[in-house]
């Protein structure tokens, strides 16, 4: 998705829960929530990298800059480099130096267009972040022309010595919350002209301070021959006469012309409006008659060529370098009537209290929108096709995962485990990739009739998607002779196909897990598919309800990457733990409200990277421990096998989950769902449709409106 997860400054984890939001309903359970002493304690990173193939995928060089920006984004003050290193290591399991192959200080110096690094102080801040620049002025100070002059002078000292006027004004707004023109009532250029003893105008949108006049950066710009508008027009006319004009203009002509003009100016960046004007001079028609969007949006389509530097300027990546980052696009303008309606909707969402009734409604709506029997039938068909397409000596095929356990939510996922005879029990990284590489093409060919696509061979499985199927789409699906396809509507399904050896019994599997290096144990995760199914299927309805609510909530979160999406198995065990903490028997925890159990489960998720949850030998009894993890490094234990740590074995990064579950807004997903149904009820009262049992376009509009 690349729906972006906004990195937030890590809050006090217990902020929401300390307000007493429902926790008073489960006091006994809370007394036994197993914190590791000395929290916060980051989950340790195993430094044993002897088994290189079994280690999690390392972060790439290109991803470091974004990760550092996330850390620095909301810092009010420059961050010590040592603290940056410690935070980066805690969040990502590797140091900056290990990834980039140089010291952190050297890396920050190379990224001077993004970071402000002070070697003498050992601190770093984002160049355009809150901590960049001089100290922010007292908000109570009167903002007049003298204030603007002083602020500009300080900003040029911090950002300069040469600064774009537009960047200067943008920084002023960011720091003071008001625009320059609203304070001085005129253009910034006029202000510079009124104070020639302070400011020096260099042209092309640049400005500096008079006392910087002798600096090389300033002299270089001052020595450039000044060109008036008339001179530029004459030069454009000469160019138009010398260069042929194509009969039919295309977007590629626009790209080439803009690039030529930027190179011709011999500058790091040029005003987009200037490029458009010069395009008009040469081709006698506006650029908007050739492209189908705004010039800024058009340039964003070519990130390999152009870099938007802010303030209406654009540069070339070949000049600015491969690490240059375009400024984000401005938010779309929303009409006043829509803003007012959204405000009313927001008030409605805030007025809804998280209650058992709201949670029950969400749960019931999940059931209404998803036909589990149709999903299961379709997955059974896939299993049969996998069996037919496989060249392996299959012992059996097991359907697992949430979709295979009857716990379907908005984002159904299934796991198909192929148990194969005579496979080795160790050294998976040496023999498994070749099997998966051979299996994937056969699956892709055999499953085309079931609308399977986006096949990809991952480290330990083959992943693909089954396209959503509506009631009318089955007629368009080509099936082999003698085979039929389920016609009941089903959503898009994520499917993972695993390959596992056949073990004689659970004791042999247990021994193999114990002997396996901790970072290779994820290869044995598929072998426990039947045990996971049995554990989930024997849970009472209330516990399964909490599981589905957690998975539904997770499907509504904007996780930044696949490694940050909580695995369904982790959410299921969290719900199971929340129920067990409320009582060892079903009649015990059914006396506790559904709201309290969901809150307790979210509380566990907010601490998932620093609590120890261990299960009894029967796999159902939760044994809370207040001591640090055992010597084997097990924190969140898998009840189907005591040697598995759920978080690490599933190659999952828990930081975003902890933040999302601790944030004050975590109940919003449930409140928005309830508001969606209230909006629909209002439409019915105003004369709309009486039937809302299916997911209609109107319902989708309501959901998108609430998300906005």
Buried (B, 14 or more C-beta within 10 A) or exposed (E): EEEEBEBBEBBEBEEBBEEEBBBEBBEEBBEEBBBBEEEEBBBEEEEEEEBEBBBBEBBEEEEBBEBBBBBBBBBEEBBEBEBBBEBBBBBBBBEBBEBBEEEBBEBBEBBEBBBBBEEEEBBBBBBBBBBBBBEEBEEEEEBEBEBBBBBBBBBBBBBBBBBBBBBBBBBBEBBBEEEBBEBBEEEBEEBBEEEEEBBBBBEBBBBBBEEBEEBEBBEEBBEEEEBEEEEBBEBBEEBBEEEEEEEEBEBEBBBEBBBBBBEEBEBBBBBBEBBBBBBBBBBEEEBBEBBEEEBBEBBBEBEEBBBBBBBBBBBBBEBBEEEBBBBEEEEEEEEEEEEEBBEEBBEBBEEBEBBEEBBBBBBEBBEEBBBBEBBBBBBBBBBEBBBEBBEBEBBEBBBBBBBBBBBBBBBBBBBBBBBBEEBEBBEBBEEBBEBBEEBBEBBBEBBBBBBBEEBEBBBBBBBBBBBEBEEEBBEEBEEEEEEEBBBBBBBEBBBBBBBBBBBEEBEEBBEBBEEBEBBBBBBBBBBBBBBBBEBBEEBEEBBBBBBBBBBBBBBBBBBBEEBBBBBBBBBBBBBBBBBBBBBBEBEEBBEBBBBBBBBBBBBBBBBBBBBBBBBEEEBBEBBBBEEEBEEEEBBBBBBBBBBBBBBBBBBBBBBBBBBBBBBEEBBBBBBBBBBBBBBBEEBEEEEEEEEBEEBEEBBEEBBEBBEE
